[in-house]
């Protein structure tokens, strides 16, 4: 295993275990006001940057250009270029406050894609095991917190410790927020082990944790993804006139009954009480709709060049007084307000270029996970603040189940075509 990949493993371990809450609890001003600028960067980001630097040095030592390994990753190149442009843009136009999200959330994701583009099958399997272990550990921790109604690491809002009412308690595990935990468990379901005896308990654990975290969109995405995958497989069986279609239909029905039974059991046990109490159009959902009125408050300079943090807080205060909107819960809206229309268009083009890399890198299950991830992330502020989600997602897409199997089938097919017998059949 190469040194850059080893550093990637260290980075992902830090991302899944060192949260903003832990850093605040330790006295590090990672998300609080004040402190030196280097302390505003997550430790995992430093490891990703160091891994990228080591990759460049290895390429230089082998007489290749520093970016030689990136030359064939056009989508990653474009994404990194767009992010760097946006970083320069916000620094010049709106100040350093809007820079940190791009530097700590979006830039490391592009570097992670470059680092894992040429990873070996062994490195991908090891990476998948690491992600499975980290997500499973946090799921077990979340269920323990839900049972005890206490967080292992206190949840902080800015620099103040937050204590939720008993009926509104949600676990955080080693993540920074319950919604982060919900999105991570959704990825955990997609990364479930291939062996049936491990896959079933692992999936049940992730679904139970998702119910405990209380993310409505994450739970909905898990259900929809399962139906989509099962439906596609069933459709393929029908088109091929495969006799297993009836078996798959029965399995789909049993899985559906099993999921709703597990959900009902978890809610009765108290693990999904908050989720059950918010399965309707509540005040939180109404606020997420009203937040889009912020666009109407922007001036022409704000629309063209972006909004500084001081001006953003002033506009948000107006929205809070008129609509009750205290925070913006959509990262697309936040990026638009921070960058302005021209910068936002460049950001969107770069971001979809990264998603294109993920799409090309994955098989069917990974592509369904990509759609589910974007669905959930677009309904919350998961990527609008400093977060490890995008970095972990890119790593998960690079080693999602099915990719190696698809490559193996393609290689076997190519070997078959090159075999003497196949040439004879073709000649006949």
Helices and strands as residue ranges (DSSP letters): H 3-17, H 20-25, G 37-40, H 43-61, G 68-70, H 74-93, G 96-98, H 99-101, I 102-106, H 107-116, H 121-148, E 155-157, E 160-162, G 166-168, H 178-190, H 196-213, H 216-239, H 244-268, H 273-277, H 283-290, G 291-297, H 300-305, H 309-323, H 331-361, H 364-377, H 389-398, H 403-418, H 420-427
